[in-house]
Amino acid sequence: MANHSETESARMFFALWPDGRTRTALDQAAGKVLRQCGGRRTRRETIHMTLVFLGDVPLSRLEQLRVAATGITLPAFSVPINRLGWWKHNQILWAGTDAVPELLSELSGQLRERLTAAGFSFDTKAFVPHVTLLRKAQCPDREFPPLAAEWKVGSFVLVRSAQSALGAAYEIVGRWELFKDI
């Protein structure tokens, strides 16, 4: 009989996890727009920006995921979160940036290269940096309030996601620091 840990899998993704100030700014923006658009608000503690979504991964490969992320040597950077938008096709209200920092694209790209080399499958759609604030929102023809947050990125994380009646529960199972300015 197979070992249970060899057959068990979990939904996994690499992400940026905001500091308290950034999380508060994004949560407040969600609250303001919720009154206009309705929908289901992202829980404050689960606000994040996905870098690479892997989907279901056998737990027996968790250490391989950690190894794939180890050794990325990029400096810390900032992401200006200055834009709110709405995608009609999936009814998502999101926060993002008008100017994607080169280091953000580089981080996602390096993760994708390392995951490919390690034999992992992942969502290969183009990286569109955004933070989901509302799901099932109805925001056609809406003017959104201004947003001016600066997300200081000093690390990235590997997250395990579990679905429940309350929504997704996230567990950070790995964290990698970026180089700080000296």
Protein Blocks (a to p, Z undefined) as FASTA:
>chain_A
ZZfklmpccdddddddddfklmmmmmmmmmmmmmmngpjdddfklgccdfbdgbjadfkl
mmmmmmmmgopacdddddddfbdcddfklopacdddfbdcfklmmmmmmmmmmmmmnopa
cdfbdcdddddfbghiafehiacdddddddddfbdcdddddddfkbpcdddfbdcddddd
ZZ
